[in-house]
């Protein structure tokens, strides 16, 4: 399949590489030509502009940081006009239905270009392993046509068709919103418990044994608790962007977002304190400061603290 791929950042560079390894004819573009070095070495072609990348492609994939950039690439960068009639555009960015609709209304609809929104989950580690979860919105026939490319980048068991156009964007925003909310709530609970005198390991094990258990508490927060790793593979600037998009969506459709707006404020405070490029789990640091200590498990391989103690 002739594929144009635009956006070779932390996620996109791995995704494009998997497409090349799967045997597709891939042309790549990024604002940083040096980002394409590994892809060119594997046989990909380089395009100087988004329009050149889209020209002649059966499938154009965009993996970009925000809706404005998506519109810049498709409209002002000429990619939408360059796509052949009948081509398929798959936007895998965390974006909004409104941005894609503007692109479609201005160019794609009159040119007969099909489209899917197919954002991903799994962070840079999942992209590197080719094990991303993918949430696709659009026509079922277009989803099926895109499956060979999607399966090269993601886990076939977790590539989901979630509804019509726009549904993929919405599902991804809701996943991110809930994950960020888990982070803030978990951090606040750990800070209160630890400052009140409960051992961090005991508190975590008690929470995991209770109805309040969560995948975040069991797995995701471990990078902080064991390694002090706040996950700089996904920057605070992007996290705040996603939260803003989710809150805006709630406003646009008339759903109250008091809790989500508060989570966004906490994330923006952490971004202001630790910087745009700080890891997405940096809000934990705000609560570590409140607790007067870092949240660290002394020996994660040891038997769980408090194990065997009955209620």
C-alpha positions in Angstrom: 0.0 0.0 0.0 1.3 3.5 -0.8 1.2 5.4 2.5 2.1 9.0 3.3 3.0 9.5 7.0 3.2 13.0 8.5 4.5 13.6 12.0 7.6 11.7 13.3 7.5 12.6 16.9 7.8 10.4 20.0 4.9 8.2 18.8 4.8 8.7 15.0 8.4 7.8 14.4 7.8 4.3 15.7 4.5 3.9 13.9 6.0 4.9 10.6 8.8 2.4 11.1 6.4 -0.5 11.7 4.6 0.4 8.5 7.9 0.2 6.6 8.7 -3.2 8.2 5.3 -4.4 7.2 6.2 -3.9 3.6 4.3 -0.8 2.7 5.7 1.9 0.4 6.0 4.8 2.9 6.7 8.4 2.2 7.4 10.5 5.3 7.3 14.2 6.2 8.1 16.1 9.4 9.0 19.7 10.2 12.4 18.3 11.3 14.0 16.5 8.4 16.5 14.8 10.7 13.6 12.9 12.3 13.3 10.9 9.2 16.8 9.5 9.1 16.0 6.1 10.4 13.0 5.8 8.0 15.0 6.7 5.0 17.7 4.2 6.0 14.9 1.5 6.0 13.7 2.5 2.5 11.1 5.2 3.1 10.9 8.2 0.7 11.2 11.8 2.0 8.7 14.5 1.1 9.7 18.2 1.5 6.1 19.3 2.1 2.8 17.8 3.3 1.4 18.2 -0.2 4.2 16.1 -1.7 3.7 13.5 1.0 0.0 13.2 0.2 0.4 13.2 -3.6 -0.3 9.8 -5.0 -0.9 8.2 -1.6 -3.7 5.6 -1.2 -3.5 6.2 2.5 -2.4 9.4 4.4 -1.7 9.1 8.1 -1.2 12.2 10.3 0.1 11.9 13.8 0.3 15.5 15.0 0.3 17.4 18.3 -2.9 19.4 18.2 -5.9 20.3 16.1 -4.4 23.5 14.8 -1.4 21.6 13.4 -3.7 19.1 11.8 -5.5 21.9 10.0 -2.2 23.6 9.0 -0.9 20.4 7.4 -4.1 19.4 5.6 -5.2 22.9 4.5 -2.4 25.4 4.5 0.2 22.7 3.9 -1.7 21.5 0.9 -2.0 17.8 1.8 -5.8 17.7 1.4 -5.7 19.1 -2.1 -2.9 16.8 -3.1 -4.7 13.6 -2.1 -6.1 11.6 -5.0 -9.8 11.0 -5.3 -10.8 7.9 -3.4 -7.7 8.1 -1.0 -8.2 7.6 2.7 -7.0 10.1 5.3 -6.5 8.6 8.8 -5.9 11.2 11.5 -4.3 9.4 14.5 -3.7 12.6 16.4 -5.5 13.5 19.6 -7.7 16.1 18.0 -11.4 17.1 17.8 -14.2 16.2 15.4 -14.6 20.0 14.6 -11.1 20.3 13.2 -11.6 17.3 10.9 -15.0 18.6 9.8 -13.4 21.9 8.8 -10.8 20.1 6.6 -13.6 17.9 5.1 -15.9 20.9 4.4 -13.2 23.0 2.8 -11.5 20.3 0.7 -12.0 16.6 1.2 -15.7 16.2 0.6 -15.6 17.8 -2.9 -12.5 15.7 -3.8 -14.1 12.4 -2.8 -11.5 11.7 -0.1 -12.6 9.3 2.7 -11.5 9.7 6.3 -11.2 8.0 9.6 -10.2 9.4 13.0 -8.1 6.8 14.8 -6.3 8.1 17.9 -4.1 5.8 19.9 -3.3 4.9 23.5 -0.3 3.1 24.9 2.3 5.9 25.1 5.7 5.8 23.4 6.4 2.3 24.8 3.4 0.9 23.0 4.2 2.7 19.8 7.8 1.3 19.9 6.5 -2.2 20.4 3.8 -2.0 17.8 1.2 -2.7 20.4 -0.9 0.5 20.5 -4.6 0.4 21.2 -6.4 2.2 18.4 -9.9 3.7 18.5 -11.3 4.3 15.0 -14.3 6.4 14.0 -15.8 6.3 10.5 -17.4 4.1 8.0 -17.0 0.4 8.6 -15.8 -0.2 5.0 -13.1 2.4 5.5 -12.1 0.9 8.8 -11.7 -2.5 7.2 -9.7 -1.0 4.3 -7.3 0.6 6.9 -6.9 -2.6 9.0 -3.6 -3.8 7.4 -2.0 -0.5 8.2 -3.6 -0.2 11.7 -2.5 -3.8 12.6 1.1 -3.0 11.6 1.1 -0.2 14.3 -1.2 -1.6 17.0 -2.3 -4.7 18.8 -4.9 -6.4 16.6 -6.9 -7.5 19.6 -7.2 -3.9 20.7 -8.0 -2.1 17.5 -11.6 -1.0 17.9 -14.2 0.5 15.6 -16.0 2.8 18.1 -18.6 4.4 15.8 -19.1 7.0 13.2 -16.7 9.9 12.3 -15.7 11.7 15.4 -16.2 8.8 17.8 -12.5 7.9 17.8 -11.5 11.4 18.8 -14.1 11.5 21.5 -13.2 8.1 23.0 -9.5 9.0 23.1 -10.3 12.4 24.9 -12.4 10.5 27.4 -9.7 8.0 28.1 -7.1 10.7 28.7 -9.5 12.7 30.8 -10.3 9.8 33.1 -6.6 8.8 33.4 -5.6 12.3 34.3 -8.4 12.4 36.9 -7.2 9.1 38.3 -3.8 10.6 38.7 -5.0 13.7 40.6 -7.3 11.7 42.8 -4.7 9.1 43.6 -2.1 11.7 44.4 -4.4 13.5 46.7 -5.3 10.3 48.6 -1.7 9.2 48.9 -0.7 12.7 50.2 -3.4 12.7 52.9 -2.8 9.2 54.0 1.0 9.5 54.2 0.9 12.9 56.0 -1.6 11.4 58.4 1.0 8.8 59.3 0.1 5.7 57.3 3.0 3.9 55.5 2.8 4.4 51.8 3.1 0.7 51.0 0.4 -0.2 53.5 -1.9 2.5 52.2 -1.5 1.4 48.6 -2.1 -2.3 49.4 -5.2 -1.4 51.4 -6.5 0.6 48.5 -5.8 -2.2 46.1 -7.7 -4.6 48.3 -10.7 -2.3 48.4 -13.5 -1.2 46.0 -11.3 1.9 45.3 -8.7 -0.2 43.4 -7.8 1.0 40.0 -5.4 0.0 37.2 -3.7 3.4 37.7 -3.0 2.6 41.3 -1.9 -0.9 40.6 0.2 -0.3 37.5 0.6 3.2 36.1 1.8 5.0 39.2 4.5 2.4 39.9 7.0 4.2 37.7 6.8 7.1 40.2 6.7 4.9 43.3 9.6 2.6 42.3 11.8 4.8 40.0 10.8 8.4 40.5 9.9 8.5 36.8 7.3 11.0 36.0 7.1 9.8 32.3 8.6 12.5 30.2 7.7 10.5 27.0 4.4 12.5 27.1 4.9 16.2 28.0 2.8 18.3 30.3 2.1 20.7 27.4 0.4 17.9 25.5 -1.5 16.7 28.7 -2.8 20.2 29.3 -3.8 20.5 25.6 -5.8 17.2 25.8 -7.5 18.3 29.0 -8.4 21.6 27.4 -9.9 19.8 24.4 -12.0 17.5 26.7 -13.3 20.4 28.7 -14.1 22.3 25.5 -16.0 19.3 24.2 -18.1 19.1 27.4 -19.0 22.8 27.0 -19.8 22.4 23.3 -22.2 19.5 23.9 -23.8 21.0 27.1 -22.3 18.6 29.7 -21.1 20.2 32.9 -17.4 19.6 33.6 -16.7 21.0 37.1 -14.4 18.1 38.1 -12.6 17.9 34.7 -12.0 21.7 34.8 -10.5 21.3 38.3 -8.2 18.5 37.0 -7.2 20.8 34.1 -6.3 23.6 36.6 -4.1 21.3 38.6 -2.3 20.1 35.5 -1.8 23.7 34.4 -0.4 24.6 37.8 2.1 21.7 37.5 3.0 22.7 34.0 3.7 26.3 35.2 5.9 24.9 38.0 7.8 22.2 36.3 7.8 23.3 32.6 6.1 22.3 29.3 8.4 19.4 28.8 8.0 17.8 32.3 6.5 14.4 32.3 2.7 13.9 32.3 2.8 12.5 35.9 4.4 15.7 37.2 1.2 16.7 39.1 2.1 13.9 41.6 5.0 16.2 42.6 2.6 18.9 43.7 1.1 16.4 46.2 4.5 15.1 47.3 5.3 18.6 48.3 2.1 18.8 50.3 2.9 15.5 52.0 6.5 16.7 52.7 8.1 13.6 51.1 8.4 11.8 47.8 6.1 8.9 47.2 8.6 5.9 47.0 8.2 2.3 47.8 11.5 1.2 49.5 11.6 -2.3 48.0 8.9 -3.2 45.4 10.1 -6.9 45.3 9.5 -7.5 49.0 6.3 -9.1 50.4 3.5 -6.5 50.5 3.4 -4.6 53.7 0.5 -5.6 55.9 -0.1 -8.8 54.0 -2.1 -11.4 55.9 -3.6 -8.9 58.3 -7.3 -9.4 58.7 -9.9 -6.6 59.0 
